[in-house]
Amino acid sequence: MSEKRIVYAEDVIQRIRDLAPEILGGWYNPYMENELEQLVCIVESTPTAADTDVQRWRKTAECPPTENDAAYGKVIAFYRWAKAAQAAKWDFVAGAPDTFPLWMPMPELPEEKRS
């Protein structure tokens, strides 16, 4: 297993649950649920391959933007009624998750464009 594979954790967890009797000896025992939950916990606590700082959409209600996420005071936000993304002030987005349900940090400008 020298090669890393990307898998969907939810699919692995469901497969563990489906195969639990076979994995745990083929018959029910009183400790099966505890052992099953330990296996699920291992999958859920395994570090992900994705970098947490990548450009990705975030749910405003769960993870609102902060000033540190903004470039020039703005983030990219999905405006619900316009069905489009646009630059918006980070504090407006953070304060209006119904209007701006999704957001992402502004990308950094390339070095040659900063001057």
Backbone as XML, in Angstrom:
<?xml version="1.0"?>
<chain id="A" units="angstrom">
  <residue number="1" name="MET">
    <atom name="N" x="0.816" y="-1.193" z="0.000"/>
    <atom name="CA" x="0.000" y="0.000" z="0.000"/>
    <atom name="C" x="0.857" y="1.253" z="0.000"/>
  </residue>
  <residue number="2" name="SER">
    <atom name="N" x="1.757" y="1.358" z="-0.928"/>
    <atom name="CA" x="2.616" y="2.521" z="-0.990"/>
    <atom name="C" x="1.923" y="3.700" z="-1.678"/>
  </residue>
  <residue number="3" name="GLU">
    <atom name="N" x="0.887" y="3.446" z="-2.434"/>
    <atom name="CA" x="0.181" y="4.491" z="-3.154"/>
    <atom name="C" x="-1.015" y="4.979" z="-2.346"/>
  </residue>
  <residue number="4" name="LYS">
    <atom name="N" x="-1.158" y="6.323" z="-2.217"/>
    <atom name="CA" x="-2.306" y="6.880" z="-1.510"/>
    <atom name="C" x="-3.499" y="6.926" z="-2.446"/>
  </residue>
  <residue number="5" name="ARG">
    <atom name="N" x="-4.666" y="6.590" z="-1.894"/>
    <atom name="CA" x="-5.896" y="6.639" z="-2.663"/>
    <atom name="C" x="-6.857" y="7.584" z="-1.987"/>
  </residue>
  <residue number="6" name="ILE">
    <atom name="N" x="-7.615" y="8.308" z="-2.780"/>
    <atom name="CA" x="-8.650" y="9.167" z="-2.233"/>
    <atom name="C" x="-9.945" y="8.378" z="-2.272"/>
  </residue>
  <residue number="7" name="VAL">
    <atom name="N" x="-10.602" y="8.266" z="-1.119"/>
    <atom name="CA" x="-11.879" y="7.560" z="-1.032"/>
    <atom name="C" x="-12.884" y="8.451" z="-0.310"/>
  </residue>
  <residue number="8" name="TYR">
    <atom name="N" x="-14.153" y="8.167" z="-0.500"/>
    <atom name="CA" x="-15.202" y="8.871" z="0.212"/>
    <atom name="C" x="-15.409" y="8.191" z="1.559"/>
  </residue>
  <residue number="9" name="ALA">
    <atom name="N" x="-15.171" y="8.931" z="2.631"/>
    <atom name="CA" x="-15.271" y="8.362" z="3.969"/>
    <atom name="C" x="-16.665" y="7.791" z="4.234"/>
  </residue>
  <residue number="10" name="GLU">
    <atom name="N" x="-17.707" y="8.472" z="3.741"/>
    <atom name="CA" x="-19.067" y="7.990" z="3.976"/>
    <atom name="C" x="-19.275" y="6.614" z="3.348"/>
  </residue>
  <residue number="11" name="ASP">
    <atom name="N" x="-18.686" y="6.390" z="2.170"/>
    <atom name="CA" x="-18.798" y="5.088" z="1.515"/>
    <atom name="C" x="-18.060" y="4.011" z="2.307"/>
  </residue>
  <residue number="12" name="VAL">
    <atom name="N" x="-16.882" y="4.350" z="2.829"/>
    <atom name="CA" x="-16.122" y="3.386" z="3.639"/>
    <atom name="C" x="-16.892" y="3.046" z="4.903"/>
  </residue>
  <residue number="13" name="ILE">
    <atom name="N" x="-17.446" y="4.051" z="5.552"/>
    <atom name="CA" x="-18.219" y="3.819" z="6.782"/>
    <atom name="C" x="-19.423" y="2.934" z="6.493"/>
  </residue>
  <residue number="14" name="GLN">
    <atom name="N" x="-20.142" y="3.209" z="5.397"/>
    <atom name="CA" x="-21.302" y="2.378" z="5.056"/>
    <atom name="C" x="-20.880" y="0.946" z="4.770"/>
  </residue>
  <residue number="15" name="ARG">
    <atom name="N" x="-19.760" y="0.781" z="4.082"/>
    <atom name="CA" x="-19.267" y="-0.580" z="3.792"/>
    <atom name="C" x="-18.898" y="-1.311" z="5.080"/>
  </residue>
  <residue number="16" name="ILE">
    <atom name="N" x="-18.279" y="-0.608" z="6.021"/>
    <atom name="CA" x="-17.959" y="-1.219" z="7.325"/>
    <atom name="C" x="-19.246" y="-1.660" z="8.015"/>
  </residue>
  <residue number="17" name="ARG">
    <atom name="N" x="-20.254" y="-0.801" z="8.008"/>
    <atom name="CA" x="-21.528" y="-1.146" z="8.663"/>
    <atom name="C" x="-22.184" y="-2.351" z="7.977"/>
  </residue>
  <residue number="18" name="ASP">
    <atom name="N" x="-22.152" y="-2.367" z="6.633"/>
    <atom name="CA" x="-22.767" y="-3.467" z="5.889"/>
    <atom name="C" x="-22.050" y="-4.800" z="6.142"/>
  </residue>
  <residue number="19" name="LEU">
    <atom name="N" x="-20.731" y="-4.749" z="6.265"/>
    <atom name="CA" x="-19.936" y="-5.969" z="6.429"/>
    <atom name="C" x="-19.582" y="-6.266" z="7.877"/>
  </residue>
  <residue number="20" name="ALA">
    <atom name="N" x="-20.158" y="-5.524" z="8.821"/>
    <atom name="CA" x="-19.804" y="-5.670" z="10.233"/>
    <atom name="C" x="-19.871" y="-7.114" z="10.732"/>
  </residue>
  <residue number="21" name="PRO">
    <atom name="N" x="-20.946" y="-7.861" z="10.490"/>
    <atom name="CA" x="-20.975" y="-9.237" z="11.003"/>
    <atom name="C" x="-19.825" y="-10.084" z="10.460"/>
  </residue>
  <residue number="22" name="GLU">
    <atom name="N" x="-19.530" y="-9.932" z="9.184"/>
    <atom name="CA" x="-18.432" y="-10.692" z="8.583"/>
    <atom name="C" x="-17.078" y="-10.252" z="9.141"/>
  </residue>
  <residue number="23" name="ILE">
    <atom name="N" x="-16.896" y="-8.936" z="9.272"/>
    <atom name="CA" x="-15.639" y="-8.407" z="9.803"/>
    <atom name="C" x="-15.427" y="-8.850" z="11.247"/>
  </residue>
  <residue number="24" name="LEU">
    <atom name="N" x="-16.505" y="-8.870" z="12.010"/>
    <atom name="CA" x="-16.401" y="-9.152" z="13.443"/>
    <atom name="C" x="-16.674" y="-10.602" z="13.800"/>
  </residue>
  <residue number="25" name="GLY">
    <atom name="N" x="-16.453" y="-11.511" z="12.881"/>
    <atom name="CA" x="-16.521" y="-12.923" z="13.210"/>
    <atom name="C" x="-17.731" y="-13.667" z="12.693"/>
  </residue>
  <residue number="26" name="GLY">
    <atom name="N" x="-18.639" y="-13.017" z="11.996"/>
    <atom name="CA" x="-19.748" y="-13.707" z="11.368"/>
    <atom name="C" x="-20.961" y="-13.916" z="12.247"/>
  </residue>
  <residue number="27" name="TRP">
    <atom name="N" x="-20.933" y="-13.530" z="13.481"/>
    <atom name="CA" x="-22.101" y="-13.674" z="14.342"/>
    <atom name="C" x="-22.179" y="-12.471" z="15.264"/>
  </residue>
  <residue number="28" name="TYR">
    <atom name="N" x="-23.346" y="-12.248" z="15.806"/>
    <atom name="CA" x="-23.543" y="-11.112" z="16.706"/>
    <atom name="C" x="-22.935" y="-11.424" z="18.062"/>
  </residue>
  <residue number="29" name="ASN">
    <atom name="N" x="-22.291" y="-10.419" z="18.616"/>
    <atom name="CA" x="-21.847" y="-10.519" z="20.000"/>
    <atom name="C" x="-22.156" y="-9.192" z="20.679"/>
  </residue>
  <residue number="30" name="PRO">
    <atom name="N" x="-22.241" y="-9.175" z="21.988"/>
    <atom name="CA" x="-22.660" y="-7.947" z="22.671"/>
    <atom name="C" x="-21.719" y="-6.764" z="22.464"/>
  </residue>
  <residue number="31" name="TYR">
    <atom name="N" x="-20.493" y="-7.016" z="22.054"/>
    <atom name="CA" x="-19.528" y="-5.931" z="21.870"/>
    <atom name="C" x="-19.461" y="-5.445" z="20.422"/>
  </residue>
  <residue number="32" name="MET">
    <atom name="N" x="-20.288" y="-6.013" z="19.551"/>
    <atom name="CA" x="-20.221" y="-5.693" z="18.131"/>
    <atom name="C" x="-20.427" y="-4.203" z="17.868"/>
  </residue>
  <residue number="33" name="GLU">
    <atom name="N" x="-21.433" y="-3.605" z="18.475"/>
    <atom name="CA" x="-21.707" y="-2.188" z="18.226"/>
    <atom name="C" x="-20.532" y="-1.321" z="18.665"/>
  </residue>
  <residue number="34" name="ASN">
    <atom name="N" x="-19.953" y="-1.633" z="19.804"/>
    <atom name="CA" x="-18.808" y="-0.873" z="20.284"/>
    <atom name="C" x="-17.623" y="-1.011" z="19.330"/>
  </residue>
  <residue number="35" name="GLU">
    <atom name="N" x="-17.350" y="-2.224" z="18.884"/>
    <atom name="CA" x="-16.251" y="-2.459" z="17.946"/>
    <atom name="C" x="-16.514" y="-1.768" z="16.611"/>
  </residue>
  <residue number="36" name="LEU">
    <atom name="N" x="-17.755" y="-1.816" z="16.163"/>
    <atom name="CA" x="-18.134" y="-1.160" z="14.916"/>
    <atom name="C" x="-17.911" y="0.347" z="15.028"/>
  </residue>
  <residue number="37" name="GLU">
    <atom name="N" x="-18.337" y="0.945" z="16.112"/>
    <atom name="CA" x="-18.154" y="2.382" z="16.304"/>
    <atom name="C" x="-16.682" y="2.754" z="16.400"/>
  </residue>
  <residue number="38" name="GLN">
    <atom name="N" x="-15.846" y="1.868" z="16.935"/>
    <atom name="CA" x="-14.405" y="2.129" z="16.965"/>
    <atom name="C" x="-13.841" y="2.167" z="15.550"/>
  </residue>
  <residue number="39" name="LEU">
    <atom name="N" x="-14.296" y="1.250" z="14.691"/>
    <atom name="CA" x="-13.853" y="1.259" z="13.296"/>
    <atom name="C" x="-14.304" y="2.534" z="12.586"/>
  </residue>
  <residue number="40" name="VAL">
    <atom name="N" x="-15.542" y="2.927" z="12.804"/>
    <atom name="CA" x="-16.072" y="4.147" z="12.193"/>
    <atom name="C" x="-15.280" y="5.356" z="12.684"/>
  </residue>
  <residue number="41" name="CYS">
    <atom name="N" x="-14.963" y="5.388" z="13.956"/>
    <atom name="CA" x="-14.198" y="6.493" z="14.534"/>
    <atom name="C" x="-12.816" y="6.604" z="13.892"/>
  </residue>
  <residue number="42" name="ILE">
    <atom name="N" x="-12.204" y="5.466" z="13.592"/>
    <atom name="CA" x="-10.898" y="5.480" z="12.931"/>
    <atom name="C" x="-11.012" y="6.143" z="11.563"/>
  </residue>
  <residue number="43" name="VAL">
    <atom name="N" x="-12.049" y="5.795" z="10.813"/>
    <atom name="CA" x="-12.235" y="6.394" z="9.488"/>
    <atom name="C" x="-12.482" y="7.894" z="9.623"/>
  </residue>
  <residue number="44" name="GLU">
    <atom name="N" x="-13.354" y="8.281" z="10.544"/>
    <atom name="CA" x="-13.709" y="9.692" z="10.699"/>
    <atom name="C" x="-12.542" y="10.537" z="11.194"/>
  </residue>
  <residue number="45" name="SER">
    <atom name="N" x="-11.641" y="9.959" z="11.969"/>
    <atom name="CA" x="-10.536" y="10.740" z="12.529"/>
    <atom name="C" x="-9.264" y="10.688" z="11.681"/>
  </residue>
  <residue number="46" name="THR">
    <atom name="N" x="-9.291" y="9.949" z="10.582"/>
    <atom name="CA" x="-8.126" y="9.888" z="9.705"/>
    <atom name="C" x="-7.964" y="11.221" z="8.984"/>
  </residue>
  <residue number="47" name="PRO">
    <atom name="N" x="-6.754" y="11.777" z="8.972"/>
    <atom name="CA" x="-6.554" y="13.065" z="8.290"/>
    <atom name="C" x="-6.930" y="12.976" z="6.814"/>
  </residue>
  <residue number="48" name="THR">
    <atom name="N" x="-7.466" y="14.057" z="6.310"/>
    <atom name="CA" x="-7.862" y="14.091" z="4.910"/>
    <atom name="C" x="-6.683" y="14.487" z="4.033"/>
  </residue>
  <residue number="49" name="ALA">
    <atom name="N" x="-6.772" y="14.155" z="2.779"/>
    <atom name="CA" x="-5.724" y="14.498" z="1.829"/>
    <atom name="C" x="-5.857" y="15.947" z="1.372"/>
  </residue>
  <residue number="50" name="ALA">
    <atom name="N" x="-7.041" y="16.503" z="1.509"/>
    <atom name="CA" x="-7.275" y="17.863" z="1.026"/>
    <atom name="C" x="-6.633" y="18.881" z="1.952"/>
  </residue>
  <residue number="51" name="ASP">
    <atom name="N" x="-6.030" y="19.882" z="1.371"/>
    <atom name="CA" x="-5.458" y="20.988" z="2.113"/>
    <atom name="C" x="-6.605" y="21.869" z="2.590"/>
  </residue>
  <residue number="52" name="THR">
    <atom name="N" x="-6.581" y="22.301" z="3.831"/>
    <atom name="CA" x="-7.678" y="23.109" z="4.364"/>
    <atom name="C" x="-7.692" y="24.523" z="3.797"/>
  </residue>
  <residue number="53" name="ASP">
    <atom name="N" x="-6.587" y="24.968" z="3.191"/>
    <atom name="CA" x="-6.528" y="26.326" z="2.665"/>
    <atom name="C" x="-6.832" y="26.411" z="1.175"/>
  </residue>
  <residue number="54" name="VAL">
    <atom name="N" x="-7.279" y="25.339" z="0.567"/>
    <atom name="CA" x="-7.550" y="25.362" z="-0.864"/>
    <atom name="C" x="-8.772" y="26.218" z="-1.163"/>
  </residue>
  <residue number="55" name="GLN">
    <atom name="N" x="-8.839" y="26.676" z="-2.407"/>
    <atom name="CA" x="-10.008" y="27.428" z="-2.838"/>
    <atom name="C" x="-11.186" y="26.468" z="-2.918"/>
  </residue>
  <residue number="56" name="ARG">
    <atom name="N" x="-12.109" y="26.620" z="-2.022"/>
    <atom name="CA" x="-13.304" y="25.783" z="-2.028"/>
    <atom name="C" x="-14.444" y="26.590" z="-1.431"/>
  </residue>
  <residue number="57" name="TRP">
    <atom name="N" x="-15.650" y="26.226" z="-1.803"/>
    <atom name="CA" x="-16.824" y="26.894" z="-1.255"/>
    <atom name="C" x="-17.033" y="26.450" z="0.182"/>
  </residue>
  <residue number="58" name="ARG">
    <atom name="N" x="-17.401" y="27.393" z="1.014"/>
    <atom name="CA" x="-17.693" y="27.123" z="2.425"/>
    <atom name="C" x="-19.113" y="27.591" z="2.723"/>
  </residue>
  <residue number="59" name="LYS">
    <atom name="N" x="-19.789" y="26.904" z="3.626"/>
    <atom name="CA" x="-21.146" y="27.293" z="4.006"/>
    <atom name="C" x="-21.063" y="28.435" z="5.019"/>
  </residue>
  <residue number="60" name="THR">
    <atom name="N" x="-21.665" y="29.551" z="4.690"/>
    <atom name="CA" x="-21.593" y="30.743" z="5.525"/>
    <atom name="C" x="-22.173" y="30.499" z="6.914"/>
  </residue>
  <residue number="61" name="ALA">
    <atom name="N" x="-23.278" y="29.765" z="6.995"/>
    <atom name="CA" x="-23.906" y="29.520" z="8.293"/>
    <atom name="C" x="-23.012" y="28.691" z="9.216"/>
  </residue>
  <residue number="62" name="GLU">
    <atom name="N" x="-22.221" y="27.781" z="8.642"/>
    <atom name="CA" x="-21.368" y="26.906" z="9.447"/>
    <atom name="C" x="-19.977" y="27.486" z="9.672"/>
  </residue>
  <residue number="63" name="CYS">
    <atom name="N" x="-19.474" y="28.227" z="8.707"/>
    <atom name="CA" x="-18.101" y="28.724" z="8.756"/>
    <atom name="C" x="-18.061" y="30.116" z="8.120"/>
  </residue>
  <residue number="64" name="PRO">
    <atom name="N" x="-18.515" y="31.143" z="8.830"/>
    <atom name="CA" x="-18.554" y="32.473" z="8.225"/>
    <atom name="C" x="-17.150" y="33.021" z="7.981"/>
  </residue>
  <residue number="65" name="PRO">
    <atom name="N" x="-17.009" y="33.892" z="6.984"/>
    <atom name="CA" x="-15.689" y="34.468" z="6.712"/>
    <atom name="C" x="-15.257" y="35.416" z="7.828"/>
  </residue>
  <residue number="66" name="THR">
    <atom name="N" x="-13.962" y="35.573" z="7.937"/>
    <atom name="CA" x="-13.388" y="36.527" z="8.892"/>
    <atom name="C" x="-12.554" y="37.534" z="8.109"/>
  </residue>
  <residue number="67" name="GLU">
    <atom name="N" x="-12.090" y="38.530" z="8.784"/>
    <atom name="CA" x="-11.264" y="39.543" z="8.121"/>
    <atom name="C" x="-9.997" y="38.924" z="7.531"/>
  </residue>
  <residue number="68" name="ASN">
    <atom name="N" x="-9.479" y="37.878" z="8.183"/>
    <atom name="CA" x="-8.280" y="37.202" z="7.674"/>
    <atom name="C" x="-8.527" y="36.480" z="6.347"/>
  </residue>
  <residue number="69" name="ASP">
    <atom name="N" x="-9.779" y="36.143" z="6.046"/>
    <atom name="CA" x="-10.112" y="35.462" z="4.791"/>
    <atom name="C" x="-10.227" y="36.432" z="3.626"/>
  </residue>
  <residue number="70" name="ALA">
    <atom name="N" x="-10.317" y="37.722" z="3.949"/>
    <atom name="CA" x="-10.597" y="38.726" z="2.929"/>
    <atom name="C" x="-9.325" y="39.268" z="2.288"/>
  </residue>
  <residue number="71" name="ALA">
    <atom name="N" x="-9.444" y="39.631" z="1.037"/>
    <atom name="CA" x="-8.414" y="40.386" z="0.334"/>
    <atom name="C" x="-9.066" y="41.709" z="-0.042"/>
  </residue>
  <residue number="72" name="TYR">
    <atom name="N" x="-8.445" y="42.803" z="0.339"/>
    <atom name="CA" x="-9.021" y="44.128" z="0.116"/>
    <atom name="C" x="-10.400" y="44.247" z="0.771"/>
  </residue>
  <residue number="73" name="GLY">
    <atom name="N" x="-10.596" y="43.498" z="1.865"/>
    <atom name="CA" x="-11.852" y="43.554" z="2.602"/>
    <atom name="C" x="-12.982" y="42.724" z="2.016"/>
  </residue>
  <residue number="74" name="LYS">
    <atom name="N" x="-12.682" y="41.945" z="0.966"/>
    <atom name="CA" x="-13.752" y="41.212" z="0.299"/>
    <atom name="C" x="-13.431" y="39.725" z="0.154"/>
  </residue>
  <residue number="75" name="VAL">
    <atom name="N" x="-14.493" y="38.944" z="0.010"/>
    <atom name="CA" x="-14.417" y="37.516" z="-0.301"/>
    <atom name="C" x="-15.291" y="37.290" z="-1.534"/>
  </residue>
  <residue number="76" name="ILE">
    <atom name="N" x="-15.190" y="36.114" z="-2.117"/>
    <atom name="CA" x="-16.092" y="35.749" z="-3.210"/>
    <atom name="C" x="-17.301" y="35.079" z="-2.578"/>
  </residue>
  <residue number="77" name="ALA">
    <atom name="N" x="-18.488" y="35.549" z="-2.907"/>
    <atom name="CA" x="-19.703" y="35.026" z="-2.292"/>
    <atom name="C" x="-20.732" y="34.674" z="-3.355"/>
  </residue>
  <residue number="78" name="PHE">
    <atom name="N" x="-21.491" y="33.624" z="-3.077"/>
    <atom name="CA" x="-22.601" y="33.227" z="-3.944"/>
    <atom name="C" x="-23.834" y="33.975" z="-3.458"/>
  </residue>
  <residue number="79" name="TYR">
    <atom name="N" x="-24.382" y="34.820" z="-4.306"/>
    <atom name="CA" x="-25.562" y="35.609" z="-3.982"/>
    <atom name="C" x="-26.796" y="34.823" z="-4.405"/>
  </residue>
  <residue number="80" name="ARG">
    <atom name="N" x="-27.567" y="34.372" z="-3.426"/>
    <atom name="CA" x="-28.665" y="33.432" z="-3.655"/>
    <atom name="C" x="-29.632" y="33.858" z="-4.760"/>
  </residue>
  <residue number="81" name="TRP">
    <atom name="N" x="-30.120" y="35.079" z="-4.730"/>
    <atom name="CA" x="-31.176" y="35.461" z="-5.670"/>
    <atom name="C" x="-30.652" y="35.763" z="-7.059"/>
  </residue>
  <residue number="82" name="ALA">
    <atom name="N" x="-29.388" y="36.132" z="-7.182"/>
    <atom name="CA" x="-28.832" y="36.409" z="-8.495"/>
    <atom name="C" x="-28.314" y="35.126" z="-9.150"/>
  </residue>
  <residue number="83" name="LYS">
    <atom name="N" x="-28.170" y="34.059" z="-8.352"/>
    <atom name="CA" x="-27.619" y="32.791" z="-8.844"/>
    <atom name="C" x="-26.239" y="33.008" z="-9.464"/>
  </residue>
  <residue number="84" name="ALA">
    <atom name="N" x="-25.452" y="33.858" z="-8.817"/>
    <atom name="CA" x="-24.116" y="34.163" z="-9.326"/>
    <atom name="C" x="-23.173" y="34.418" z="-8.165"/>
  </residue>
  <residue number="85" name="ALA">
    <atom name="N" x="-21.889" y="34.334" z="-8.448"/>
    <atom name="CA" x="-20.870" y="34.653" z="-7.455"/>
    <atom name="C" x="-20.336" y="36.048" z="-7.742"/>
  </residue>
  <residue number="86" name="GLN">
    <atom name="N" x="-19.955" y="36.738" z="-6.666"/>
    <atom name="CA" x="-19.439" y="38.088" z="-6.814"/>
    <atom name="C" x="-18.552" y="38.419" z="-5.622"/>
  </residue>
  <residue number="87" name="ALA">
    <atom name="N" x="-17.766" y="39.466" z="-5.760"/>
    <atom name="CA" x="-16.987" y="39.946" z="-4.627"/>
    <atom name="C" x="-17.936" y="40.684" z="-3.685"/>
  </residue>
  <residue number="88" name="ALA">
    <atom name="N" x="-17.780" y="40.440" z="-2.398"/>
    <atom name="CA" x="-18.629" y="41.104" z="-1.404"/>
    <atom name="C" x="-17.807" y="41.334" z="-0.139"/>
  </residue>
  <residue number="89" name="LYS">
    <atom name="N" x="-18.149" y="42.373" z="0.605"/>
    <atom name="CA" x="-17.439" y="42.649" z="1.853"/>
    <atom name="C" x="-17.613" y="41.467" z="2.804"/>
  </residue>
  <residue number="90" name="TRP">
    <atom name="N" x="-16.525" y="41.032" z="3.403"/>
    <atom name="CA" x="-16.536" y="39.832" z="4.234"/>
    <atom name="C" x="-17.545" y="39.925" z="5.366"/>
  </residue>
  <residue number="91" name="ASP">
    <atom name="N" x="-17.685" y="41.113" z="5.994"/>
    <atom name="CA" x="-18.597" y="41.232" z="7.128"/>
    <atom name="C" x="-20.066" y="41.202" z="6.687"/>
  </residue>
  <residue number="92" name="PHE">
    <atom name="N" x="-20.365" y="41.679" z="5.474"/>
    <atom name="CA" x="-21.727" y="41.560" z="4.935"/>
    <atom name="C" x="-22.081" y="40.088" z="4.755"/>
  </residue>
  <residue number="93" name="VAL">
    <atom name="N" x="-21.141" y="39.338" z="4.177"/>
    <atom name="CA" x="-21.358" y="37.909" z="3.934"/>
    <atom name="C" x="-21.538" y="37.169" z="5.257"/>
  </residue>
  <residue number="94" name="ALA">
    <atom name="N" x="-20.649" y="37.436" z="6.211"/>
    <atom name="CA" x="-20.719" y="36.767" z="7.514"/>
    <atom name="C" x="-22.040" y="37.053" z="8.222"/>
  </residue>
  <residue number="95" name="GLY">
    <atom name="N" x="-22.574" y="38.245" z="8.045"/>
    <atom name="CA" x="-23.801" y="38.630" z="8.725"/>
    <atom name="C" x="-25.081" y="38.268" z="7.999"/>
  </residue>
  <residue number="96" name="ALA">
    <atom name="N" x="-24.978" y="37.706" z="6.799"/>
    <atom name="CA" x="-26.184" y="37.411" z="6.020"/>
    <atom name="C" x="-26.090" y="36.034" z="5.348"/>
  </residue>
  <residue number="97" name="PRO">
    <atom name="N" x="-26.064" y="34.962" z="6.152"/>
    <atom name="CA" x="-25.945" y="33.626" z="5.549"/>
    <atom name="C" x="-27.140" y="33.233" z="4.679"/>
  </residue>
  <residue number="98" name="ASP">
    <atom name="N" x="-28.302" y="33.841" z="4.875"/>
    <atom name="CA" x="-29.446" y="33.539" z="4.008"/>
    <atom name="C" x="-29.274" y="34.169" z="2.626"/>
  </residue>
  <residue number="99" name="THR">
    <atom name="N" x="-28.645" y="35.333" z="2.578"/>
    <atom name="CA" x="-28.403" y="36.019" z="1.313"/>
    <atom name="C" x="-27.179" y="35.462" z="0.607"/>
  </residue>
  <residue number="100" name="PHE">
    <atom name="N" x="-26.139" y="35.174" z="1.403"/>
    <atom name="CA" x="-24.882" y="34.640" z="0.870"/>
    <atom name="C" x="-24.620" y="33.271" z="1.497"/>
  </residue>
  <residue number="101" name="PRO">
    <atom name="N" x="-25.239" y="32.190" z="0.994"/>
    <atom name="CA" x="-25.100" y="30.881" z="1.635"/>
    <atom name="C" x="-23.712" y="30.258" z="1.468"/>
  </residue>
  <residue number="102" name="LEU">
    <atom name="N" x="-22.969" y="30.664" z="0.445"/>
    <atom name="CA" x="-21.641" y="30.093" z="0.184"/>
    <atom name="C" x="-20.639" y="31.205" z="-0.061"/>
  </residue>
  <residue number="103" name="TRP">
    <atom name="N" x="-19.395" y="30.946" z="0.329"/>
    <atom name="CA" x="-18.328" y="31.917" z="0.085"/>
    <atom name="C" x="-16.994" y="31.190" z="-0.029"/>
  </residue>
  <residue number="104" name="MET">
    <atom name="N" x="-15.987" y="31.891" z="-0.553"/>
    <atom name="CA" x="-14.614" y="31.393" z="-0.560"/>
    <atom name="C" x="-13.683" y="32.594" z="-0.482"/>
  </residue>
  <residue number="105" name="PRO">
    <atom name="N" x="-12.476" y="32.376" z="0.035"/>
    <atom name="CA" x="-11.522" y="33.489" z="0.104"/>
    <atom name="C" x="-11.142" y="33.971" z="-1.291"/>
  </residue>
  <residue number="106" name="MET">
    <atom name="N" x="-10.773" y="35.235" z="-1.362"/>
    <atom name="CA" x="-10.258" y="35.777" z="-2.618"/>
    <atom name="C" x="-8.922" y="35.106" z="-2.910"/>
  </residue>
  <residue number="107" name="PRO">
    <atom name="N" x="-8.677" y="34.723" z="-4.157"/>
    <atom name="CA" x="-7.364" y="34.157" z="-4.473"/>
    <atom name="C" x="-6.290" y="35.233" z="-4.401"/>
  </residue>
  <residue number="108" name="GLU">
    <atom name="N" x="-5.068" y="34.809" z="-4.114"/>
    <atom name="CA" x="-3.936" y="35.726" z="-4.089"/>
    <atom name="C" x="-3.572" y="36.127" z="-5.513"/>
  </residue>
  <residue number="109" name="LEU">
    <atom name="N" x="-3.167" y="37.377" z="-5.681"/>
    <atom name="CA" x="-2.693" y="37.827" z="-6.980"/>
    <atom name="C" x="-1.315" y="37.263" z="-7.255"/>
  </residue>
  <residue number="110" name="PRO">
    <atom name="N" x="-0.998" y="36.967" z="-8.512"/>
    <atom name="CA" x="0.344" y="36.521" z="-8.827"/>
    <atom name="C" x="1.354" y="37.625" z="-8.493"/>
  </residue>
  <residue number="111" name="GLU">
    <atom name="N" x="2.565" y="37.269" z="-8.180"/>
    <atom name="CA" x="3.597" y="38.223" z="-7.796"/>
    <atom name="C" x="3.730" y="39.353" z="-8.811"/>
  </residue>
  <residue number="112" name="GLU">
    <atom name="N" x="3.721" y="39.049" z="-10.104"/>
    <atom name="CA" x="3.963" y="40.069" z="-11.120"/>
    <atom name="C" x="2.831" y="41.084" z="-11.216"/>
  </residue>
  <residue number="113" name="LYS">
    <atom name="N" x="1.637" y="40.765" z="-10.691"/>
    <atom name="CA" x="0.494" y="41.665" z="-10.777"/>
    <atom name="C" x="0.335" y="42.534" z="-9.517"/>
  </residue>
  <residue number="114" name="ARG">
    <atom name="N" x="1.112" y="42.282" z="-8.480"/>
    <atom name="CA" x="0.937" y="42.983" z="-7.208"/>
    <atom name="C" x="1.476" y="44.409" z="-7.226"/>
  </residue>
  <residue number="115" name="SER">
    <atom name="N" x="2.390" y="44.717" z="-8.084"/>
    <atom name="CA" x="2.979" y="46.065" z="-8.053"/>
    <atom name="C" x="2.222" y="47.064" z="-8.893"/>
  </residue>
</chain>
